[in-house]
């Protein structure tokens, strides 16, 4: 493909109960983005939820178009951050160490900033759907934690916590004096859940909320009640509300940066 040809890219965030996507068009030096599309399902019945997500993947006309680059990022809560020296072992075994649920499909996502990878689980219905859609079969797959960890590692110098809230799924990444020490993804239902996971994690790591700097991304930027609750317990809270690429849709925009390292 010519360097001046128009290229189209698709970035998707996907879990068993939600999907978000954005498209990018590159025409020479001109880059434009679509609006972000969000779709979520709130059923207590997991099978019904997955059926709705499957229907959206198969019927959404934007997702059925052809793209030069397709990136799919999973919000999976079944994860383990594993040093790369252990990746020769079966991934399902590495994941089972930290999880008691059945492992359906274990995948690894390398980190750029650490000699480690995120090993995570995909629900098998999602795998089957992706393999059945021709334009998504060759997509690059990632776990959302990659982008928060890599961003934090590059920018961190002291005790810092990076959080990203997407559709009630809370990512927490903590660095101690610039060294990565913790990442996890939690399901939350209320702002009390949200606050509990942050403060509990800091307490377990013996990091004082008074001394840590917190950097927030995702839905928190449009949730003033969450922000006000957080400010009562953590003194230094920062977020970038002016730059969409470092704001509410941090992960979606970070997916497009992977094209710099992807041959096509």
N, C-alpha and C positions, 0 to 999 in steps of 0.2 A: 504494500500500500504506500502511495506517495505521502511524503511528509506534509504536503499541503492539502491532502484529501480530508474531507470531513469524517471525523470519528465520533461514534456514539457509544456511551458507556452507561451501564446500569449498576446501581449499588442497592443491595437488599439487606435488611436486618430481619431475621426470621427466628421465631420460636414456635412452640406447639400451639400458642394462643394469640399470636400477633405477627404482623409483618409491616414493615415500613420500607419505602423505596424512594429513590430520587434518580433522575437521569441527567447526564452531562453531554453536551455537544461541543466538540472542539473543531473549529474551522480556522485553520491557520493559527494565528495568535489570539483569536477570539474564542473565549470559553463562556458558555451559558449553562445555567442549571434550571431544571424544572422545579415546580413546587414539590414539597415533600408530601407523599401520600401515606397516611396511617390507617391501618385496619386492625382492629382487635376484637376478640370474642371473649365473653365472660360467661362460660357455662361451667357448672360443677361437674358435668359429665365430660371426661377427657375425650372419649371417642367422638362425641358430638362436636366438641371444639375443634378437633383435628379435621373432621369432615368439612367444617366451614372454612378452615384455612386452606384445605386442599381445593375446595371449590373456587376460592379467590385466586389461587395460583393458576388454576386451569382456565379461568374465564376472563381474567383481567387483560385487556387488549394491550396495554403497555408492556406487561411482562411477556407477552407472546411475540413481540417484535424481535428482530435481529439486532444484535449489538456487536461492536468490535471487542468490547471488554465487559465481562459480567463478574461481579464480586458479590458473594453471599456471606454474610456474617451471622453466626448463630449466637443467640442468647441462651446458652445452656447452663443450668445451675449444677450439673453433674460434671465436675472438673477436677483436675489436679495439675499443679505446676511442677514439672518434672525436669531435673537436669538432663541435658542431652545425652550424657554418657549412659543413661539407662534406657534410651529409646530402642535398643535392640531387643528389649523384652516385649512380649505381647502387650499392645496398648490397653486391651481390656483388663489385663491383670494390673497394670499401673493405675488404672482408673478405679478398680475395685478396692484398692488399698484405702481410699478415702470415701467410699460410698457403699451402701448396702443394697441399693436397688439394682435390678438386673441391667446389665450393660447390653445395649442393642447394637450400637455401631460406634466404636471408639476411633477418633481422628486426632491427629496432632497438628498443632499450629505453632510454628517456630516464632520465638521472640527475636527482635533485632537487637535489643539492648542487654539481653542476658543470654548466657549459654544454657538456655532452657527452652522448654516448649509447654504450651497449654494442651493437655490431653483432655478431650471432652466427648460427651455422648450426644448422639443425634437420635431422636425418635425414628424408628424405622419407617413409619408412614411418610415422613418428610423426605427421607432418602429415596423412597420409591417414586414419589412425585417428581423430585428433581431429575431423576434418571429418565423419567418418561417424557419430559418436555425437551424437545430437541435444542432449543436456544439456550437452555440452562445446563445442559449436560456437561459442558466444558467450563463451567464457572469455577473461579478460584474460591476456595472455602477458607473461612477464618473464624476464630472465636473473638467475641467483642473485647475480651480482656487484653488481647494483644495491643490494641491501640491505646488503652489507658495506661498500661504498664510501660510501653515504649515511650509515650509522651512524658509520663512522670519521671522516668529514669533520665531522660535527656535534660529535663528542666529542674530537677530537684537538687537542692544543696543541703537542706536541713531536715528536721522532722516535718514531713508533709504528708497529707492525706488527699488523694484524688478520688472524687466520687462522680458517678454518672448514673442518673436515674432515667430509665426508659420503660414506659408502660408498667410502672410499679416494680420493675426489676432494678435492684440497686447494686451497682458495681462499687467495690471499695478496694483501692490500691494504696498501700502505705509504704513510705520510704523513710528510713532512719539514717540521718546524716548523709543522704544521697544514695544509700544502698537499699535496693528493693528487698522487702522482708515479708510482704503479705499481699495476696489478692484473693478475693472471693466475690461471688455473685449471689444475692439474696432475693427471695420473693417477699415483697412487702404488700400489705393491704391498707395500712393506715400510716399517718405521719408518726405515730408512736412506734410502729415497727421500724420505720425508717431511722428514727433517732436511736432506738435501742441497738440496732446492728452496728451503727457507727460508734457509739459510746462503749458498747461491750467489747468491740474489737480493740479500740484504743486501750481499754482497761487490761485486756488480756496481754497486750504487748507492752504494758507499763509505760505508756505515753500519755502525758497530761494533756487534756483538752485545752488548757490555758497556754500551752507552749507550742502546740502544733499549728501549722498553717493549712487550711482546707481550701481546695480548689474544686469548684463544682461545675458540672456540665449536665446537659440533658434537660429533662422536664422540670427540674428544680427551678430553672430560670423563669418559668411561667407559673410557679406555685408559691406565691408569697407566704402562705401559711406554713409551708415546709421551711422556707428560708427563715422566717421569724422564729420558729421553734428551734432551728439549728443555732441561731445567733445567741440564744439564751444560754447555751452550754459550751459553745466553741467561740473563742474571742476573734480569731482571725479567719474570716470567710471571704473568699474572692471568687468572682466569676466574670466572664467576658460576655456582656450582653450586646455588644456592638458588632461583633464579628460572628456571623452565623457558623463559620467553619470551626470556631472554638467555643460554640455556645450550645444551643438546644440540640442541634443535629451533628454534634462532634463526631460520632462514630461513622455516620453515613459519609460525611465529607472525607474523613480519614481513609475510607476504603478506596477512594479515587487516587490517593497518593501511591497505592500499591502499583499503579500502572507505570510508575517511574522505574520499577524493578522487574516488570513483566515483559517478556518478549512476545511479540504477536506475529 
